[in-house]
Amino acid sequence: MKFRSLKSPFNITNDATTNSKLLIHISEKEGVKAENLSLATWGSSYVLANHLHRWKDTQPIHTARENTSNSIAVLELGAGTGLVGLSAAAIWQLPVILTDLAPIVPGLAQNINSNRALLAEKGTTAACGCLDWTQPEELLLSNPVLAASEPQIVQSSRKAHIILAADVVYSEDHPELLLKTILAWLAPGPDARVVICYPVRIAYIDHIRDLWERFEAAGLLCVEEAQESSDDDWGEAEPAPYEFCMWAWKREEAR
């Protein structure tokens, strides 16, 4: 069972050597639900957001920065409140598109607007839209400032260099749908990356194993993996460690 986090704003690590933090403002709109889950920030998002600084000077980030004119630098799937995507935009100083199901998108727009000053200070932007994993070939990009404006259709032919996803593997159909969406959007090349974080709970072990098997069969290779326990209380009856893993194309699949 998942419980709401009532923590906001969030202090997210920007640089571990100087212990500098970024303040990410997150609100959770009451009554917003998708797939019977209320809009909330979960532990996996917080853990992943606090690891993003480790990769900001790596080649995948540099490659994404060099190719923003005709592709998507960073795409977040199942963004929820947007903590991971907004943190990535500020830490990596890259434009990010945060996506989720339609009922969640207004909450994402609200949180983008709440962090607009920070994003401007970092010289970057964030946008949000609806991306349905059952039909992943296009996303409907919303304007977080003009809520009444018509969504812009973005086709998956406009690939994403980095894909982020936190706490999105909690039912048996998620591994297949998540992979289908990643294969639709992930850019080719040796520097493309997928970064996923999830709680290692007994109830989800089979889903996680299925996810790994599907990723490997599709030509993806795990290039980094780690687990950690969060010191923060997320209200869970049985706290579990969090695992994050980074995936790249196998050499022969990098095209």
VOPAGU-2260 file (C-alpha; in pm, 1 decimal, decimal comma):
REM VOPAGU-2260
SITE   aa  ch    i         X         Y         Z
SITE  MET   A    0       0,0       0,0       0,0
SITE  LYS   A    1     120,2     351,3     -78,5
SITE  PHE   A    2      90,2     645,8     155,7
SITE  ARG   A    3     101,2    1016,3      81,0
SITE  SER   A    4     405,4    1221,4     150,2
SITE  LEU   A    5     319,5    1556,0     305,9
SITE  LYS   A    6     667,0    1702,8     255,6
SITE  SER   A    7     705,3    2017,5      49,6
SITE  PRO   A    8     921,2    2191,4     -45,8
SITE  PHE   A    9    1197,7    1936,2    -100,8
SITE  ASN   A   10    1568,9    1994,2     -47,1
SITE  ILE   A   11    1742,6    1814,6    -334,7
SITE  THR   A   12    2119,1    1766,9    -361,2
SITE  ASN   A   13    2272,5    1977,7    -636,0
SITE  ASP   A   14    2640,1    1916,1    -555,5
SITE  ALA   A   15    2753,9    1662,9    -296,3
SITE  THR   A   16    3107,3    1802,9    -266,8
SITE  THR   A   17    2981,7    2145,9    -159,2
SITE  ASN   A   18    2662,8    2011,0      -0,2
SITE  SER   A   19    2459,5    2259,6    -201,8
SITE  LYS   A   20    2086,2    2200,5    -225,2
SITE  LEU   A   21    1802,6    2309,0    -449,7
SITE  LEU   A   22    1459,3    2389,0    -312,7
SITE  ILE   A   23    1192,5    2222,9    -529,7
SITE  HIS   A   24     837,7    2336,5    -454,1
SITE  ILE   A   25     582,8    2057,0    -486,6
SITE  SER   A   26     211,5    2061,0    -413,1
SITE  GLU   A   27     -25,3    1766,8    -427,0
SITE  LYS   A   28    -369,0    1866,6    -552,1
SITE  GLU   A   29    -647,8    1711,2    -349,3
SITE  GLY   A   30    -880,3    1470,2    -526,9
SITE  VAL   A   31    -652,0    1406,9    -825,9
SITE  LYS   A   32    -633,0    1036,7    -912,2
SITE  ALA   A   33    -509,7     811,8   -1192,4
SITE  GLU   A   34    -532,3     431,8   -1189,7
SITE  ASN   A   35    -699,5     465,1    -847,4
SITE  LEU   A   36    -392,7     632,5    -695,7
SITE  SER   A   37    -397,9     981,7    -549,0
SITE  LEU   A   38    -145,7    1236,8    -667,5
SITE  ALA   A   39     147,7    1217,6    -426,4
SITE  THR   A   40     525,7    1220,4    -406,8
SITE  TRP   A   41     667,6     877,4    -324,4
SITE  GLY   A   42    1000,1     771,4    -180,9
SITE  SER   A   43    1143,3     652,3    -513,2
SITE  SER   A   44    1108,6    1001,0    -658,6
SITE  TYR   A   45    1293,0    1156,5    -366,9
SITE  VAL   A   46    1572,9     898,2    -381,4
SITE  LEU   A   47    1620,4     933,2    -757,4
SITE  ALA   A   48    1605,5    1313,9    -744,5
SITE  ASN   A   49    1889,0    1310,3    -490,8
SITE  HIS   A   50    2109,5    1098,7    -717,3
SITE  LEU   A   51    2074,5    1311,7   -1030,4
SITE  HIS   A   52    2371,4    1531,9    -938,1
SITE  ARG   A   53    2602,3    1230,4    -977,5
SITE  TRP   A   54    2553,2    1230,0   -1354,5
SITE  LYS   A   55    2546,0    1599,6   -1441,0
SITE  ASP   A   56    2902,1    1605,5   -1577,8
SITE  THR   A   57    2880,2    1275,5   -1767,3
SITE  GLN   A   58    2882,6    1221,7   -2143,0
SITE  PRO   A   59    2508,7    1136,7   -2172,4
SITE  ILE   A   60    2421,9    1477,3   -2024,4
SITE  HIS   A   61    2665,8    1655,5   -2257,4
SITE  THR   A   62    2520,9    1469,2   -2557,3
SITE  ALA   A   63    2165,5    1561,6   -2456,6
SITE  ARG   A   64    2268,2    1926,0   -2421,2
SITE  GLU   A   65    2417,9    1930,1   -2770,4
SITE  ASN   A   66    2104,5    1792,3   -2937,4
SITE  THR   A   67    1810,5    1987,0   -2794,9
SITE  SER   A   68    1710,8    2160,0   -3119,5
SITE  ASN   A   69    1545,2    1861,6   -3287,7
SITE  SER   A   70    1498,9    1612,0   -3006,2
SITE  ILE   A   71    1392,2    1586,3   -2642,3
SITE  ALA   A   72    1673,2    1619,0   -2389,1
SITE  VAL   A   73    1494,4    1456,5   -2094,7
SITE  LEU   A   74    1156,8    1281,4   -2081,6
SITE  GLU   A   75    1001,1    1171,8   -1752,4
SITE  LEU   A   76     743,9     891,8   -1758,1
SITE  GLY   A   77     481,3     855,8   -1486,6
SITE  ALA   A   78     595,7    1187,2   -1342,3
SITE  GLY   A   79     332,3    1217,3   -1068,3
SITE  THR   A   80     406,5    1546,4    -893,8
SITE  GLY   A   81     712,0    1606,7   -1112,7
SITE  LEU   A   82     980,2    1608,5    -841,9
SITE  VAL   A   83    1226,2    1401,6   -1045,9
SITE  GLY   A   84    1177,9    1588,5   -1372,1
SITE  LEU   A   85    1192,5    1933,5   -1214,7
SITE  SER   A   86    1504,7    1835,4   -1021,5
SITE  ALA   A   87    1664,5    1707,0   -1343,0
SITE  ALA   A   88    1584,5    2030,1   -1526,3
SITE  ALA   A   89    1748,4    2240,3   -1254,4
SITE  ILE   A   90    2048,3    2016,0   -1176,8
SITE  TRP   A   91    2137,2    1919,1   -1532,6
SITE  GLN   A   92    2023,5    2254,1   -1676,8
SITE  LEU   A   93    1839,4    2072,9   -1953,0
SITE  PRO   A   94    1482,4    2114,3   -2081,8
SITE  VAL   A   95    1257,5    1838,8   -1949,1
SITE  ILE   A   96     913,9    1713,0   -2051,6
SITE  LEU   A   97     717,4    1561,0   -1763,1
SITE  THR   A   98     443,7    1316,6   -1864,1
SITE  ASP   A   99     166,5    1120,7   -1698,3
SITE  LEU   A  100    -197,5    1033,0   -1754,4
SITE  ALA   A  101    -442,2    1315,8   -1829,1
SITE  PRO   A  102    -583,2    1362,5   -1474,2
SITE  ILE   A  103    -230,7    1421,2   -1340,7
SITE  VAL   A  104    -119,6    1681,8   -1595,5
SITE  PRO   A  105    -283,4    1987,4   -1426,9
SITE  GLY   A  106     -89,5    1907,7   -1109,6
SITE  LEU   A  107     231,4    1887,8   -1310,5
SITE  ALA   A  108     156,0    2224,6   -1469,2
SITE  GLN   A  109      98,3    2375,3   -1125,1
SITE  ASN   A  110     432,4    2248,1    -996,6
SITE  ILE   A  111     616,5    2369,6   -1306,2
SITE  ASN   A  112     474,4    2716,0   -1245,4
SITE  SER   A  113     572,1    2698,3    -876,7
SITE  ASN   A  114     935,2    2641,2    -978,4
SITE  ARG   A  115     949,7    2880,1   -1272,0
SITE  ALA   A  116    1188,8    3119,9   -1094,8
SITE  LEU   A  117    1436,9    2840,3   -1020,6
SITE  LEU   A  118    1419,4    2710,9   -1377,7
SITE  ALA   A  119    1479,5    3060,9   -1514,5
SITE  GLU   A  120    1775,9    3104,8   -1279,3
SITE  LYS   A  121    1924,0    2780,2   -1414,3
SITE  GLY   A  122    1855,7    2880,7   -1774,4
SITE  THR   A  123    1626,3    2589,6   -1847,9
SITE  THR   A  124    1260,8    2499,0   -1896,9
SITE  ALA   A  125    1007,9    2230,5   -1813,7
SITE  ALA   A  126     689,4    2131,8   -1993,7
SITE  CYS   A  127     425,9    1869,1   -1925,4
SITE  GLY   A  128     183,0    1653,4   -2115,7
SITE  CYS   A  129     -25,2    1339,6   -2135,2
SITE  LEU   A  130     150,3    1020,6   -2245,9
SITE  ASP   A  131     -60,9     705,0   -2237,1
SITE  TRP   A  132     160,7     396,0   -2232,0
SITE  THR   A  133    -103,8     193,2   -2413,0
SITE  GLN   A  134     -67,5     434,2   -2707,5
SITE  PRO   A  135     288,5     560,0   -2667,0
SITE  GLU   A  136     352,8     687,3   -3018,3
SITE  GLU   A  137     251,8    1043,1   -2930,6
SITE  LEU   A  138     214,9    1273,8   -2633,7
SITE  LEU   A  139     -14,5    1571,3   -2589,5
SITE  LEU   A  140     203,5    1858,0   -2472,3
SITE  SER   A  141      24,9    2114,5   -2255,2
SITE  ASN   A  142     109,9    2477,8   -2193,3
SITE  PRO   A  143     155,8    2510,0   -1814,0
SITE  VAL   A  144      96,1    2885,2   -1834,6
SITE  LEU   A  145    -209,3    2884,9   -2063,3
SITE  ALA   A  146    -418,3    2598,0   -1928,3
SITE  ALA   A  147    -699,4    2657,2   -2178,2
SITE  SER   A  148    -475,0    2636,9   -2484,4
SITE  GLU   A  149    -491,6    2341,5   -2722,6
SITE  PRO   A  150    -237,5    2064,5   -2650,8
SITE  GLN   A  151      41,7    2020,1   -2903,1
SITE  ILE   A  152      87,5    1669,2   -3044,6
SITE  VAL   A  153     447,2    1546,7   -3023,6
SITE  GLN   A  154     531,3    1228,5   -3213,3
SITE  SER   A  155     770,3     965,8   -3078,0
SITE  SER   A  156     987,9    1018,0   -3385,6
SITE  ARG   A  157    1124,5    1312,8   -3185,9
SITE  LYS   A  158    1338,9    1094,6   -2965,0
SITE  ALA   A  159    1446,5    1151,0   -2604,0
SITE  HIS   A  160    1812,7    1124,0   -2505,1
SITE  ILE   A  161    1739,8    1052,4   -2138,7
SITE  ILE   A  162    1426,2     889,5   -1997,0
SITE  LEU   A  163    1348,4     900,5   -1624,3
SITE  ALA   A  164    1089,3     700,0   -1432,0
SITE  ALA   A  165    1034,5     657,1   -1057,0
SITE  ASP   A  166     793,1     423,0    -879,5
SITE  VAL   A  167     618,1     309,6   -1197,0
SITE  VAL   A  168     642,3     -69,2   -1154,1
SITE  TYR   A  169     362,8    -178,4    -922,8
SITE  SER   A  170     132,5    -394,6   -1136,1
SITE  GLU   A  171     188,1    -691,6   -1364,6
SITE  ASP   A  172     115,6    -498,9   -1685,0
SITE  HIS   A  173     361,7    -217,1   -1614,1
SITE  PRO   A  174     684,5    -389,1   -1733,3
SITE  GLU   A  175     543,6    -452,5   -2081,3
SITE  LEU   A  176     384,6    -107,5   -2111,6
SITE  LEU   A  177     689,1      73,9   -1976,0
SITE  LEU   A  178     922,6    -103,4   -2217,2
SITE  LYS   A  179     687,2     -35,8   -2508,2
SITE  THR   A  180     694,4     334,5   -2426,0
SITE  ILE   A  181    1070,6     344,4   -2379,2
SITE  LEU   A  182    1129,9     170,0   -2712,5
SITE  ALA   A  183     903,3     425,7   -2880,1
SITE  TRP   A  184    1086,8     729,1   -2739,0
SITE  LEU   A  185    1447,7     642,1   -2653,0
SITE  ALA   A  186    1701,7     789,9   -2892,4
SITE  PRO   A  187    1955,7     567,8   -3066,9
SITE  GLY   A  188    2323,2     597,5   -2989,1
SITE  PRO   A  189    2565,8     494,3   -2716,1
SITE  ASP   A  190    2487,0     792,5   -2491,7
SITE  ALA   A  191    2109,5     739,3   -2466,1
SITE  ARG   A  192    2004,9     645,3   -2113,1
SITE  VAL   A  193    1705,3     518,9   -1915,8
SITE  VAL   A  194    1711,5     570,2   -1538,3
SITE  ILE   A  195    1452,3     395,2   -1322,9
SITE  CYS   A  196    1399,6     386,3    -946,3
SITE  TYR   A  197    1158,5     166,2    -753,2
SITE  PRO   A  198    1106,1      24,6    -403,2
SITE  VAL   A  199    1217,4    -335,8    -363,5
SITE  ARG   A  200     904,4    -472,4    -199,3
SITE  ILE   A  201     817,4    -840,3    -188,0
SITE  ALA   A  202     487,4    -770,9    -363,7
SITE  TYR   A  203     673,7    -618,0    -660,0
SITE  ILE   A  204     967,5    -859,3    -697,9
SITE  ASP   A  205     808,0   -1052,9    -984,9
SITE  HIS   A  206     726,0    -728,4   -1167,6
SITE  ILE   A  207    1084,3    -606,2   -1127,7
SITE  ARG   A  208    1226,4    -937,0   -1250,7
SITE  ASP   A  209     991,9    -924,5   -1549,8
SITE  LEU   A  210    1104,2    -568,1   -1622,2
SITE  TRP   A  211    1472,1    -662,6   -1624,1
SITE  GLU   A  212    1413,5    -963,9   -1846,3
SITE  ARG   A  213    1216,2    -756,7   -2096,5
SITE  PHE   A  214    1476,5    -478,7   -2102,6
SITE  GLU   A  215    1760,3    -722,4   -2166,3
SITE  ALA   A  216    1566,0    -905,8   -2438,6
SITE  ALA   A  217    1495,6    -571,0   -2608,8
SITE  GLY   A  218    1865,3    -488,4   -2639,5
SITE  LEU   A  219    1915,5    -275,6   -2328,4
SITE  LEU   A  220    2204,5    -322,6   -2086,9
SITE  CYS   A  221    2216,6    -218,5   -1720,8
SITE  VAL   A  222    2529,2      -3,9   -1684,1
SITE  GLU   A  223    2476,7     105,2   -1322,7
SITE  GLU   A  224    2275,1     -32,0   -1033,8
SITE  ALA   A  225    2255,3      44,7    -661,4
SITE  GLN   A  226    2025,9      15,7    -363,2
SITE  GLU   A  227    1981,0     243,9     -68,0
SITE  SER   A  228    1753,7     289,0     229,1
SITE  SER   A  229    1590,7     625,2     280,1
SITE  ASP   A  230    1624,5     787,5     621,1
SITE  ASP   A  231    1304,3     979,2     557,3
SITE  ASP   A  232     972,3     849,1     683,0
SITE  TRP   A  233     736,3     799,5     389,3
SITE  GLY   A  234     463,0     655,1     610,7
SITE  GLU   A  235     508,9     299,3     488,1
SITE  ALA   A  236     405,4      16,4     717,4
SITE  GLU   A  237     706,4    -189,7     605,2
SITE  PRO   A  238     988,2      29,3     470,9
SITE  ALA   A  239    1180,0    -122,5     181,2
SITE  PRO   A  240    1510,9     -33,9      16,6
SITE  TYR   A  241    1504,5     160,4    -307,7
SITE  GLU   A  242    1686,5      43,1    -617,4
SITE  PHE   A  243    1785,9     260,5    -908,4
SITE  CYS   A  244    1931,2     133,3   -1232,6
SITE  MET   A  245    2063,8     301,0   -1545,4
SITE  TRP   A  246    2023,2     138,8   -1885,6
SITE  ALA   A  247    2191,3     195,3   -2221,6
SITE  TRP   A  248    2164,3      29,8   -2558,4
SITE  LYS   A  249    2384,8    -273,3   -2600,9
SITE  ARG   A  250    2660,8    -189,7   -2846,6
SITE  GLU   A  251    2500,0    -378,8   -3133,1
SITE  GLU   A  252    2163,3    -212,9   -3061,3
SITE  ALA   A  253    2289,2     146,1   -3036,7
SITE  ARG   A  254    2236,0     189,6   -3412,1
